[in-house]
Amino acid sequence: MVFEFNFTGGTLLRFFLVLWACLCCLGAQENTQIQHLQAEAAHLEHKLQTSDNIWLKKFSNFESYEQIYEEIQTIQHQIKALKHKKNGDTLKISTLNHTLQALKYQEALLEQYKMNPFKELVEKPNIANIPSITNPIAIVTGISFIKQIKAKYTTMKHHKKSLREVLDLINQELEVLMQLEKLQKEGDQEQEGLAKKIYQEQVKKIELQGAQNLLKTSMDVYAKDIEEAESNIKSQIKDQIFKLIYVVLIALVSIVLAWVLKVISHKYIHSNERAYTINKAINFVNANVVVLIFLFAYLENVSYLVTVLGFASAGIAIAMRDLFMSVLGWFTILIEGNIHVGDRIKVMKDGHTYVGDVLDISALYTTILEDVTLTSYKENNCRAGRIIFIPNNYIFSNLLCNYSHFGMKTVWDGIAFCITFDSNYKKAMQIALDIANTHAKQYTEMTYKQMSNMRTKYSLRSTSANPRVFMILEQEGIHISVWYQTNAYATLALKSKISSDIIEALLKEPDIFVAYSTTKFVQGGGDGFGNKNSVFENKDLRHETKSLF
């Protein structure tokens, strides 16, 4: 089949006009596409350059090192060429040398990016110094270590994510650049720039893909190391938890046993003071047992500890002699039982005397409450009620009196007075004795019972506890003293009552005269008054001082 086209002059012109219009439209559309791709490429490049991505920063340092290295090589060749010339430019050589030194300094700063710029990011962290869980406190260390190594793995995952984002941007940029390259005319200068840019981005992509593969391998190996270390630590933590439960149960058994012993002591020991002392001893022993349980449970080398403590204790004992002596005194008090809580004791220190009731006996101090006694009246200027802390080492170097030892609640007390030589001293003695018998009868009976109990521990001969009266001749008169049993905790009350009754009874007797010291001042010449009229003139002055014996 043969088609024949017959074109006239006008028809041919119209055909070329239509063809030209189509070509213009295609050219305009191509220019629009190029502009759009260029804008997109510029946007991607700006995004990569302004990104805070650590991978791009590392690679940028690598590129800077390569650029500096090439500049150094170029300058070295220039210097070498200038030196080979006969009329070399000395000033230019000097300038190039200065530039070379600056570049070498920059090269030294970037030396770490010479071979592998991503070494720090892709290298597998080393799991070293895995803690050994040997006690409950180390459990916290183990948990902290697990969190630490997992935090490193989380950082690697973050780096992996950021690397993937960078590679996605580079792939988008390469795709846009390749499309631009296809649209550019061959031999065009812009096409050559695009080819160079594509090459640079492909090199960057290859480097980052290699780093991505290394990072993936490191993460896989590190994940297995974490799993192994975590399993090991958790196993040790589990063992320590069970061990702690066993140790706590043993300690609880010791505590319950101590509680049972204290209940038994309260039930079968009727003396509150002895029960208190026994409870203190039980608490001390129980506390030491619990401490030893934990020490032997968690100390790996007990013999080493014993050796260290043996050498250390010698120096500590010398440096802290009083402290150790107080603890030793406490043991002595507990074992001997010479002092109990509630006992009334008397202590003397540096010329001061204190009488009071024992409130507490601790490892270092015995605490007493000072009471109102004759000692308070005569020696302490009527002061009492103070809390006195006595170091337990006091018992080794000073005298200590116990008014209520071994259940004794009574002590001897006495009242002394003086009568004149012409008095009926026998009647006075009988009056004092009768009054003492009347008021001290109950304490006398109590004393006999207490002394009977003391014979189970001490060798006591038959000693009378009945009131006694004695007379002694002195220069100023006849001294009569009456002695009787009284409550060790309330001596002043009975002393005051008996004294009152004795003086009232003596004053009623016409043949008994109380003697007391008398001082008479007689006015005379040269006695200090002179010839002045005095209110003391023609008066007998007597200053009387009563003394109780």
C-alpha positions in Angstrom: 0.0 0.0 0.0 1.4 3.3 -1.0 0.5 6.6 0.8 1.0 9.7 -1.1 1.1 13.1 0.6 0.8 16.2 -1.4 1.8 19.2 0.6 1.2 22.7 -0.7 3.3 25.6 0.4 0.8 26.8 3.1 0.3 23.4 4.5 4.0 22.8 4.9 4.4 26.1 6.8 1.7 25.2 9.2 3.3 21.8 9.9 6.6 23.4 10.8 4.9 25.9 13.0 3.1 23.2 15.0 6.4 21.2 15.3 8.2 24.3 16.6 5.5 24.9 19.2 5.7 21.3 20.4 9.5 21.5 20.8 9.2 24.8 22.7 6.7 23.3 25.1 9.0 20.3 25.7 11.9 22.6 26.3 10.0 24.7 28.8 8.8 21.6 30.6 12.4 20.2 30.8 13.7 23.5 32.2 10.9 23.5 34.9 11.8 19.9 35.8 15.5 20.8 36.1 14.8 23.8 38.3 12.6 21.6 40.5 15.3 19.0 40.8 18.0 21.6 41.5 15.9 23.1 44.3 15.3 19.6 45.8 19.0 18.8 45.6 19.9 22.1 47.3 17.4 21.4 50.0 18.8 17.9 50.7 22.4 19.2 50.7 21.5 22.0 53.1 19.8 19.5 55.4 22.9 17.2 55.4 25.2 20.1 56.0 23.2 21.6 58.9 22.4 18.2 60.5 23.7 17.6 64.0 24.3 13.9 63.1 27.5 12.5 64.6 28.2 10.3 61.6 28.3 13.3 59.3 30.6 15.1 61.7 33.0 12.2 61.8 33.0 11.9 58.0 33.5 15.7 57.7 36.6 15.4 59.8 37.7 12.5 57.6 37.2 14.7 54.5 39.0 17.6 56.1 42.0 15.3 56.9 42.1 14.0 53.2 41.9 17.6 51.9 44.7 18.7 54.2 46.8 15.7 53.2 46.4 16.5 49.5 47.3 20.2 50.1 50.4 19.1 52.0 51.4 16.9 49.1 50.8 19.7 46.6 52.8 22.3 48.6 55.7 19.8 49.1 55.9 19.3 45.4 55.9 23.1 44.8 58.7 23.6 47.3 60.7 20.8 45.8 60.2 22.3 42.3 61.2 25.8 43.5 64.4 24.4 45.1 65.5 22.7 42.0 65.3 26.0 40.0 68.5 27.9 39.9 66.8 31.2 40.6 64.2 30.0 43.0 61.9 32.5 44.7 63.2 32.5 48.3 60.2 34.5 49.6 57.7 32.2 48.0 59.6 29.1 49.4 59.4 30.7 52.9 55.7 31.4 52.5 55.0 27.8 51.4 57.0 26.5 54.3 54.9 28.5 56.8 51.8 27.2 55.1 53.1 23.7 55.2 53.8 23.9 59.0 50.2 25.1 59.7 48.8 22.3 57.6 50.9 19.7 59.3 49.6 21.0 62.7 46.1 20.6 61.4 46.9 17.2 60.1 48.2 16.1 63.6 44.9 17.3 65.2 42.9 15.1 62.7 45.3 12.1 62.9 42.7 9.9 64.5 40.4 10.2 61.4 43.2 9.0 59.1 42.2 5.3 58.8 38.8 4.7 60.4 36.8 7.8 61.2 33.9 5.8 62.7 36.0 3.6 65.0 34.6 5.0 68.2 31.0 4.6 66.9 31.2 1.0 65.5 33.6 -0.5 68.0 32.1 -3.0 70.4 32.3 -1.8 74.0 34.4 -4.1 76.3 32.5 -5.5 79.2 35.2 -5.6 81.9 35.3 -5.7 85.7 32.1 -7.6 86.0 31.1 -7.2 89.7 31.1 -10.3 92.0 28.0 -10.3 94.2 29.1 -11.5 97.6 26.9 -9.6 99.9 23.5 -7.8 99.8 25.1 -4.4 99.4 26.8 -5.6 96.3 23.3 -6.3 94.7 23.0 -2.5 94.1 26.4 -2.6 92.4 25.3 -5.5 90.2 22.0 -3.8 89.2 23.8 -0.6 88.5 26.3 -2.4 86.3 23.5 -4.0 84.3 21.9 -0.6 83.7 25.3 0.8 82.7 26.0 -1.8 79.9 22.4 -1.6 78.7 22.8 2.1 78.4 25.8 1.6 76.1 23.7 -0.7 74.0 20.9 1.9 73.9 23.5 4.4 72.7 24.6 2.1 69.9 20.9 1.6 68.8 20.6 5.4 68.7 23.7 5.6 66.5 22.3 3.0 64.3 19.1 4.9 63.8 20.9 8.1 63.1 23.1 6.3 60.6 20.1 4.9 58.8 18.5 8.4 58.6 21.7 9.8 57.1 21.9 7.0 54.5 18.3 7.7 53.5 19.1 11.4 52.9 22.2 10.5 50.9 20.2 8.0 48.7 17.6 10.7 48.1 20.2 13.2 47.1 22.0 10.7 44.8 18.7 9.9 43.1 18.0 13.6 42.5 21.5 14.3 41.3 21.4 11.3 38.8 18.1 12.6 37.4 19.7 16.0 37.0 22.7 14.5 35.2 20.4 12.8 32.7 18.7 16.1 31.9 22.0 18.0 31.4 23.6 18.1 28.0 26.7 16.1 27.4 29.9 18.2 27.7 28.2 20.9 29.7 30.1 22.3 32.7 27.2 21.8 35.0 27.2 18.1 34.1 30.8 17.8 35.1 30.1 19.4 38.5 27.2 17.0 39.0 29.4 14.0 38.1 31.9 15.1 40.7 29.2 15.7 43.3 27.7 12.3 42.6 31.1 10.6 43.0 31.7 12.3 46.3 28.2 11.3 47.6 28.8 7.7 46.4 32.1 7.6 48.3 30.4 8.9 51.4 27.6 6.3 51.0 30.1 3.5 50.7 31.9 4.6 53.8 28.7 4.9 55.8 27.4 1.6 54.6 30.6 -0.1 55.7 30.3 1.5 59.1 26.6 0.3 59.2 27.7 -3.3 58.6 30.4 -3.0 61.3 28.0 -1.4 63.7 25.4 -4.2 63.1 28.0 -6.9 63.8 29.3 -5.1 66.9 25.7 -4.7 68.2 25.0 -8.4 67.7 28.1 -9.5 69.6 27.6 -6.9 72.3 24.0 -8.0 72.8 25.2 -11.6 73.4 27.9 -10.3 75.9 25.2 -8.3 77.7 22.9 -11.3 77.9 25.7 -13.5 79.3 26.8 -10.9 81.9 23.3 -10.1 82.9 22.5 -13.8 83.4 25.6 -14.2 85.5 24.9 -11.2 87.7 21.2 -12.1 88.1 22.2 -15.6 89.2 24.5 -14.2 91.8 21.8 -11.7 93.0 19.4 -14.6 93.3 21.8 -16.6 95.4 22.5 -13.6 97.7 18.8 -13.0 98.2 18.3 -16.5 99.3 21.4 -16.3 101.5 20.1 -13.1 103.0 16.7 -14.7 103.8 18.5 -17.7 105.5 20.7 -15.3 107.6 17.8 -13.1 108.5 15.8 -16.2 109.6 18.7 -17.3 111.8 19.0 -13.8 113.3 15.2 -13.8 113.9 15.5 -17.2 115.7 18.2 -15.6 117.9 16.0 -12.6 118.6 12.9 -14.8 119.4 15.1 -17.0 121.7 16.3 -13.8 123.5 12.7 -12.7 123.9 11.6 -16.1 125.3 14.5 -15.9 127.8 13.4 -12.4 128.9 9.8 -13.6 129.3 11.1 -16.5 131.5 13.2 -14.1 133.6 10.2 -11.9 134.2 8.1 -14.9 135.2 10.5 -16.7 137.5 12.7 -13.8 138.8 10.7 -11.8 141.3 13.3 -9.1 141.9 12.8 -6.4 139.4 16.5 -5.3 139.7 17.8 -8.7 138.9 15.4 -9.2 136.1 16.5 -5.8 134.6 20.2 -6.8 134.8 19.5 -10.2 133.2 17.5 -8.6 130.4 20.4 -6.2 129.7 22.8 -9.1 129.6 20.4 -11.0 127.2 20.2 -8.0 124.9 23.9 -7.6 124.8 24.6 -11.3 124.1 21.8 -11.3 121.5 23.2 -8.2 119.7 26.6 -9.7 119.5 25.3 -13.1 118.3 23.4 -11.3 115.5 26.5 -9.3 114.5 28.6 -12.5 114.5 26.0 -14.3 112.3 26.2 -11.6 109.7 30.0 -11.4 109.9 30.5 -15.1 109.4 27.9 -15.2 106.7 29.5 -12.5 104.5 33.1 -12.4 105.4 35.1 -14.5 102.9 38.2 -14.8 105.0 37.3 -14.9 108.7 40.8 -15.9 109.8 42.2 -12.8 108.1 39.7 -10.6 110.0 40.6 -12.3 113.3 44.3 -11.6 112.7 43.7 -8.0 111.8 41.5 -7.4 114.8 44.1 -9.1 117.0 46.8 -6.7 116.0 44.5 -3.7 115.9 42.9 -4.4 119.3 46.3 -4.1 121.0 46.8 -0.5 119.8 43.2 0.4 120.3 43.3 -1.0 123.9 46.3 1.3 124.7 44.8 4.4 123.0 41.4 3.8 124.5 42.3 2.3 127.8 39.5 4.0 129.8 36.9 2.9 127.3 38.0 -0.7 127.4 38.2 -0.6 131.2 34.7 0.7 131.4 33.4 -2.2 129.2 35.4 -4.6 131.4 33.9 -3.0 134.5 30.5 -3.5 133.0 31.2 -7.2 132.5 32.4 -7.4 136.1 29.3 -5.7 137.4 27.1 -8.1 135.4 29.0 -11.2 136.4 29.6 -10.4 140.0 26.2 -8.8 140.6 27.5 -6.4 143.2 25.4 -3.6 141.7 21.9 -3.8 140.3 19.4 -1.3 139.0 17.5 0.2 141.9 20.4 -0.2 144.4 21.3 2.8 146.5 25.0 3.4 146.3 27.5 5.9 147.5 30.5 7.1 145.3 33.3 9.4 146.1 35.4 11.3 143.5 37.8 14.2 143.8 36.6 15.0 147.3 32.9 15.0 146.3 30.4 12.4 147.6 27.2 11.3 145.9 24.5 9.1 147.2 21.7 8.0 144.9 19.7 5.2 143.3 21.0 3.3 140.2 18.9 4.1 137.2 20.8 2.2 134.5 23.9 0.2 133.9 25.1 0.5 130.4 28.3 -0.7 128.7 30.2 2.5 129.6 28.3 4.2 132.4 26.4 3.5 135.6 23.7 6.2 136.0 22.4 7.2 139.4 19.8 9.7 140.6 21.1 11.7 143.6 18.6 11.6 146.5 18.1 13.8 149.5 20.3 12.3 152.2 22.4 13.4 155.2 25.3 13.5 152.7 23.4 16.1 150.6 22.9 18.2 153.8 26.4 18.0 155.2 28.7 17.8 152.1 26.8 19.0 149.1 25.3 22.3 150.5 21.8 20.9 150.5 21.9 20.1 146.8 20.4 16.9 145.4 18.4 15.5 142.4 21.2 15.5 139.9 21.8 12.7 137.4 25.3 11.3 138.0 27.1 9.3 135.3 29.8 7.1 136.7 32.3 5.4 134.3 32.3 1.7 134.9 36.1 1.6 135.3 35.4 3.5 138.6 35.0 0.1 140.4 38.7 -0.8 139.8 40.2 2.3 141.3 37.8 3.8 143.9 35.6 2.8 146.8 32.0 2.2 146.1 29.4 1.6 148.8 26.1 -0.3 148.2 23.4 0.3 150.8 21.1 -2.4 149.4 23.4 -5.2 148.3 21.9 -8.7 148.0 18.4 -7.5 148.9 19.4 -5.6 152.0 17.0 -2.7 152.4 18.1 -1.4 155.8 21.3 0.2 157.2 22.6 1.3 160.6 22.0 4.9 161.4 22.7 6.8 164.6 21.9 10.0 166.6 24.5 11.5 169.0 23.9 14.2 171.6 25.8 15.5 174.7 24.6 16.0 178.3 26.3 17.6 181.3 28.3 15.5 183.8 25.8 16.1 186.5 22.9 14.7 184.4 21.3 11.3 184.9 23.0 9.7 181.9 21.5 6.2 182.6 18.0 7.7 182.3 19.1 9.6 179.1 20.5 6.4 177.6 17.3 4.5 178.4 15.1 7.2 176.9 17.1 7.2 173.7 17.0 3.4 173.5 13.2 3.2 174.1 12.5 5.8 171.4 14.8 4.0 168.9 13.1 0.6 169.7 9.7 2.1 169.2 10.4 3.7 165.7 12.8 1.1 164.3 11.0 -2.1 165.3 9.8 -3.0 161.8 13.2 -2.3 160.3 14.9 -4.5 162.9 12.6 -7.4 162.0 13.3 -6.8 158.3 17.0 -6.8 158.9 17.0 -10.2 160.5 15.2 -11.7 157.5 17.6 -10.1 155.1 20.6 -11.3 157.0 19.2 -14.8 157.0 19.1 -14.6 153.2 22.7 -13.3 153.0 24.0 -16.3 154.9 23.5 -18.3 151.7 26.3 -16.4 150.1 28.4 -14.8 152.9 29.7 -16.2 156.2 27.8 -14.1 158.7 28.2 -14.6 162.4 25.3 -14.0 164.8 25.0 -10.3 164.7 22.3 -8.4 166.6 20.2 -5.9 164.7 18.5 -4.5 167.7 18.9 -0.8 168.6 22.0 0.0 170.6 23.0 2.9 172.9 26.5 3.9 173.9 28.1 6.6 176.2 31.5 8.2 176.0 33.1 10.7 178.3 34.4 13.8 176.5 35.8 17.1 177.8 32.6 19.0 177.1 30.3 16.4 178.6 28.9 12.9 178.3 28.3 11.9 174.6 25.4 9.5 174.1 24.9 7.8 170.7 21.9 5.6 169.8 22.0 3.3 166.8 19.1 1.6 165.0 18.1 0.0 161.7 16.5 2.3 159.2 15.3 2.2 155.6 18.3 2.6 153.3 16.2 4.8 151.0 14.7 7.1 153.7 17.2 7.6 156.5 16.5 11.3 157.0 12.8 10.8 157.7 13.4 8.4 160.6 16.4 10.3 161.9 14.3 13.5 162.1 11.5 11.7 163.9 13.7 10.0 166.5 15.7 13.2 167.1 12.5 15.1 167.7 11.2 12.6 170.2 14.5 12.4 172.1 14.9 16.1 172.5 11.3 16.5 173.7 11.8 13.7 176.2 15.1 15.0 177.6 13.7 18.5 178.1 10.9 17.1 180.3 13.4 15.5 182.7 14.6 17.8 185.5 17.8 15.8 186.1 19.0 15.7 182.5 20.7 18.8 181.0 21.7 19.0 177.4 25.3 20.3 177.0 26.3 22.6 174.2 29.2 24.8 173.4 28.9 28.4 174.9 31.0 31.4 174.1 30.9 34.6 176.4 32.1 38.0 175.3 33.3 40.1 178.4 33.9 43.9 177.9 37.1 45.1 179.3 39.9 47.6 178.7 41.8 46.9 175.6 39.2 44.4 174.3 38.6 46.6 171.2 35.7 48.6 172.4 37.8 51.5 173.9 36.1 54.2 175.9 33.2 54.6 173.5 29.7 54.1 174.7 28.4 50.9 173.3 25.1 49.2 173.0 26.8 46.3 174.6 27.6 48.2 177.9 26.4 46.5 181.1 25.0 43.6 179.2 26.1 40.0 179.4 26.4 38.7 175.8 26.3 35.1 175.1 26.7 33.5 171.7 25.5 29.9 171.9 26.3 27.3 169.3 24.6 24.0 169.4 26.5 21.0 168.3 25.1 17.6 167.5 27.3 14.6 167.9 
